[in-house]
Amino acid sequence: MIYVWYIIYNFFLLPIMMLIGIIGIIFNKKIRLGFLGRFNTFRILDNYISSLNKNNAIVYWFHVSSHGEFLQTRPVLLGLKEVEPHVKIIVSFFSPSGFENVDDNLIDCKIYLPFDFPWLVRKALKKIKPKKLIFVAYDIWPNLIWSAKATDTPTVLFAAKFKKNTKKLIPLVRNFYQHVYSNFNSIYTITKNDDKKIRLILGKSNKMILRVLGNPRYDQVKNSQDQYSINHSKEIFNRNKSIILGSMHSEDKNCIINGLLDLLKHDDDFNIIWVPHEPTPSEINNVYDYFAHKGYTVELYSKIDNLEANDSKITIVDVIGELSKIYWEGKIAYIGGGFSTGIHNVMEPAIARLPVIFGPRYDNFQEAIELIDLGGGWSINNNKEFYKIVNKLLNNEEMLLKASKAATDVIHNNIGASTRVVRGIIRD
């Protein structure tokens, strides 16, 4: 059956994906950047591999989809280099958001993942000769996996997770993925539910190593905040009465804007720090003009020297890369995406001791589920629910303290996954 799927994938599915990509480069800058960037992959590899051959180095090839998955991978890279200091790390990215924005000294060579044509991925495997090929989370490519199996290159998938109603369990789709996942040597899932799903996909005849090892992203969030929080963190009661609106989409604005206006109207100390998901000039101007026309003082984050001393009612964050630090300046966080594509990162506000509020599309995020279960997070469906929760938290210190502690506990309860993954990569 694998030969049938090989033919279907290579002669039907892959050409369709390539056609969509070619059309996409005309209309989408990110698609164009990633598509054209792949033509430099082998030039980058040739330059790097030529220096490796002299040293006969051991190479691990990690593949991640984007910037977010790299952050999930970073503590694993750090742990691997601590255990085996002389290994070399090649990281391939699918998305420009990773390749163009990640500059990390743990990476010895970064490339765009080659197009998933059999002859290209075999060429890459032949050049790199990795000790192991390691995939992260969900971005797996059939020809690369099948070619690794054919060349006896061990493969690992870690931080594997599956949506609650994953289509991979539909019989025909399941059969395809069974012939993909069964070629891994080891698969490490995040939760027991993920483990159950991969076992259902693989069937009873699988002989690979399956382990539940958790999510290394918790370790990354904890590690990145530790140094910052030593000198900058304040107790939740000593912070300004600010709500941090992280990664806001237009759908989030439409849902909670009236609640925000009511809070501003009834509490003179209340203020808003608004962080757009895409801080484009047009989006920033839209938010700025909206609140300015309502009569509120508005300031851009880039114009402020000290956020704590800023007395504007509305602060709009017009720069990238500051959100994780900004969370330490607030009392409550609202995370966007829950009314559209799915919520964004809830771990960063949680480690900053903030109660976290988000929209209804959170089912695929275990950390959000745990926040709700422990009392550190709330999912809202409308403006009324949003206002009620925020108002209670701002006016009930006991509730705020309990929620703050519960949010932080979610992170601390889950750290250690990166160590387990490193151990698995080395030993399995």
N, C-alpha and C positions, 0 to 999 in steps of 0.2 A: 504493500500500500504506500510505503514511503516514496517509491518511484513515481506513483501516480501524483502524489502531492508535489513532488519535485517538478514534474512537468507542468502542473497547473500553476504553481507559484512562479516558475521562471518564464513560462510562455504566455501567461494570462495576467496574473495578479501584479507581478513586478513591472511589466510594460505599462500597465494602467497607472501604477503609482508614478512611474517616470514621466508619463504623459501629463499627469496632473501637476507634477513638479515643474516641468518645462513651461506649462501654461502659467503656473504660479509666479515664475520669475519675472513675468511681464508686469504683474500687478502688485507683488509683495516684495518689499526690500529685504526682509529677513530671509525669505525663501531664496531670493536671488543671491544673497551673500553666502548662504550655506551651499547652494548648488555650485556656484563658481569656485568656492573655496575648496571643494573636493578635488579640483583639478591640480591643486598644489600638494595633495596628501603624499604622493610618492616621492616628490622632490624633497619634502621635509624629511621623510623617512630615510631616503638615501643619504642625505647629509648627516643625519644622526647615527644611523646604523654603521656607517663607515668608521666612525670613531669608536663604536662599541666593539667591533670585531677585533681591534687591537687588544682590548682588555678581556675579551671572552666573558662578558658580563651576563649575569642572570637577569632576565627581563620579565616583568609582569605587565600584561596589557589589560588595562581597565577600560570598559566602555560605559559612558554615561550619556543620558539624553541631553541635559542642559545644565545650567548653572545650579539649579536647586538640587539635582541629583549629585553634582560634584560636591556640594556642601555635605550631603549625606555620606559621601565617600571619603571625605578628607580625614576624619579620625581613623579610618581603616588604613589609609596611606601612611599616616603618622605612626600608627602602631606597627605596621609592617616594616617601616624603615628603622624603627627602634629595635626590632628583633633581628632584622637582616639589613644592617646599615649599608651594605655594598650593592644591594639590588637596584635595578633601574626601573623606573615607572614610566610607561607610556600610557597616556590617557587620550582616548578618542571621544569626540563629541558629535552628536547628531545635529544639535541646534547652534546657531550663531550666538545665542544668549550665553552659552557656555564657552565656546571656543574664543569668542571675541572679548569676553569679560573676565575670564579666569586667568590670573597670572600668579602662580603659586610655586614656591621653591621646592615643594614636594614632587612636582612633576618634572621629569627629565626631558620629556618630549610630548608635545600635544599636537594632535592632528584632527582633521575632520574624518569621521568614519567613511571609508570608501563606499561608493555605491555598491549595493548588495548583489552584484553580478558574480557568479561563481569564479570566473577567472581573475577578478579584481581582489576578492577576499582571499583566495588562495595565494595570490601574489603577495598580499600583505602578511599573511601568516608565514610564508616562506622567508620574507625579509626579516621579520621581527623574531621569529622562532621563540615565542614566549614560553616561559615555564608553565604559566597558566593564563588563560583568557577569562576575564572576570567581568560579568555583566551586573549592572546595578538596577534594581527595581523592576522595570517593565519593558525597557527598550531593547528587545531581542530581535535579531535578524536571522531568518532561517538559513540562508546560504552560508553565512559566517559560522553558524553553529554546526551545520552539516559538514562544512569543510574542515572545521576544527576536529570533529570526530574522525573524519577520513584521514587526517594527518597525525592522529594520536596526540593532539593538543588538549590537555585537561581543561575543562570548562566549569565555571562556578557562577551561580546566580545568587546574589544576596539581597536582602531587603525586599524580597519578593512579596507582593501583595496583590489581592484580587478584589474587585468591586463586589459589593453585596449581591448584586444580580448580574454577575459577569456573564457575558455572552460566550465565554470560553467553555461553558458547560452545556451549550446547545449541541446536540449529538454530532452533527457534521463538523461544526467548528471545533468541538472537542477533539474529534479524530485528527484534524489537522495539527492542533497544538500538542496533542499527544506525541506526534511524530517529530515535533520540535523539542519540547521539554525533555523527552526521553533520551535525548542525546547529550544532556548535561551530565557531568560526573557528580556534582553536588548542587543542591538547592537549599538555601537558608531563607525561611520565611520570617515575617515580622510577628505574626500572631498564630495561635492554634487554629483559628478559623481559616487563615491563609493556608496553613498546612493541610487542613481537611480538603480544601479546594484543589490544591495541586495533586493530592493523592487521588481525588476523583478524576482529574484530567488524565493522570498517568495510568490509572487502572491498577489492578492487583499484581500485575506481572513485573512492575518496575523493580529494579535492583540498585538504584542509585542511592546516594546518601541524602537523606532529608532531615533537616533539623529546624527547630524554632529558636532563632537567636536574637530576635528583637530588631529595633530600628536604630542604627548608628547616628541618625540625625539628632537624637536626644543628646548624645555625647558632644556633637559639634556645637549645638546651642549652648550647652553647659560650659564647654571649654572656651568658646569665644566670648562669653559674658563674664567669666570669672575675673579676668584681668581688668575689664572695664568696671565691674561692679565694686571692686575693692576700694576705689577712690571716688566713685561717682554715685553710688546707690544711696538712696535715702529711704527711711521707713515710709510705708504707704501713707501714714497720717501726716507726714511732714512735707508731702508733695503738694503742688498746686492742684486746684480742683479742675483738672483737665481730663478730657476724654481724648484718647488717641484713636483716630479713625484711620486704620492701616489698610493700604491697598484697596482704596475705594473705587467701585465701579458706578456707572450711572444708575444701575438698578438699585444699588444700596442707597444712593442719595434719594431716589424717588420714594423709598420705603421709610427712611428714618428722618428725613429733613424736617418734617413738622414737629417731631419729638424734640429735635435739637433746638428748634426755634422756641418751643415752650420752655425748655430748660434754661435757655439764655434769658428768656423773659422773666422767669420766676426766681432766678438765682444770680445775684450780681457777681459772685465769685467764680461762676462756671465759665470755662472757656474751652475752645475746640482747637485741636491740632489735626489738620486735615492732610492726609497723605494719599494723593491719587495713585491708582495702580499704574497708569501711564502718565507721567508728569509732563505732558506736552504743553507748549505755550497756550494752545487753545483751551485745553482742559483747565489749566491754572487760571487763565483769564475768566473763564466761565464761573468758576467757584468764587474768585475774587469779586467779580462784578455782582454776583448774586447777593453776597453778604453785605457788600458796600452799599448796594441799593436799599438794603433793609436797615441801614443806619449803623452798622457795627464796624468797629475798627478792625482792619485787616492788614496783616503784615506777611511778607514772604520770609521763609526760613533763611534764605541766603543773605538777607539784609540784617539779620539779628546776630549780635555778638553773644548774648546770654539768654538762652531760652527761658530759664527760670525767672529772670527779671523782666521778661517781656510782658507788657501790660495790654497787648492787643487781645480782643475777644476771639479773633480767629487768626490762626497761623497756618499758612499753606506751605507745605514742604515741597519745594521746587527743585530739589537735588536728589540724586540717587545714592543709596548706600548708607543712609543715616538712620533708617527706621529702627533697627535693633537698639540703638542708643537712645533714641527719642522715647521709646517705651518707658524708660526709667524716669521720665519727667511727668508721667501721668498717674491717675488713680484708677482708670478704667480703660479697657481697649475694646474697640469694635473692629472686627476683621471682615474685610469685604470679600466679594465673590460668591457669597452664599445664596444670592438670588439670581445667579447667572451660571458661571462655569464651574463653581465649586469653591469653597473657602480657601483662602491663602494661609500662610504660615501662622499657626496659633501657638507654636512653641516659644517664639521670641517674646511675646507679651507675657506668657506664663512664667518664664524664668525671670522676668522683670517684676514678678509678684503682682501682676495685674489680673483682676477678674476679666474674663474674656467673653464677649458677646458676638454672635455671628448668625447668619441666615440659615435657612433650612437645608441647604445642600451641603451636608457635612458627612453623610453616611460612609463615604470612602476614606475617611480620615480617623484612624484609631485614636489619635491624640485628642481630637475634639470629643469623641465619645467618652473618653476617660475624664476629660474636663467636666463634662456634664454629670457623669456618674459620681465624681468626688465633690461636686459643688463649687467648682472653680470656673464653670462656664455655663452659658445659656444660649439656646437657639431661639430666635424670634421669627415670627411669621409676618408681623405687621408693625406699624408705627406705635400702636397702643402698647403692645408688649415691650417694645424697646424703651419707651418712656417710663413705664412702670418699673422695670428692672434698674435702669440707670438712676432714677429718682430714689429708689430704696437704698441702693449701694451708697449714694452720696449722703444720705441722711441717717444711715444706720451703721455706726462704726463697728459694732460687733459682727454684723453681716459682711461688711467690707473686709474685716480682718480674717474671718473664716474663709471667705472666697479667695483672698490673696494667698493664704497659706495652702489651700487646696490646689490652686493653680500651680504653685511651685512644686508641690508634692508630686504632681503628675510627671514632671521632668525628672526629679530625683528617684522616683520609683522605677524609671526605665533606663537609667544610665548603665553602661557596661556592655552594650551590644557590640561595640566596635572591637573590644578585646576578644569576645567570643568569635566574631567573624574572622579576625586575624588568625586566631588559633585554628579555625576550620580551614582557612586557605592554606596554611602551612602543613597541617597534619593530614587532612582528608585526601 
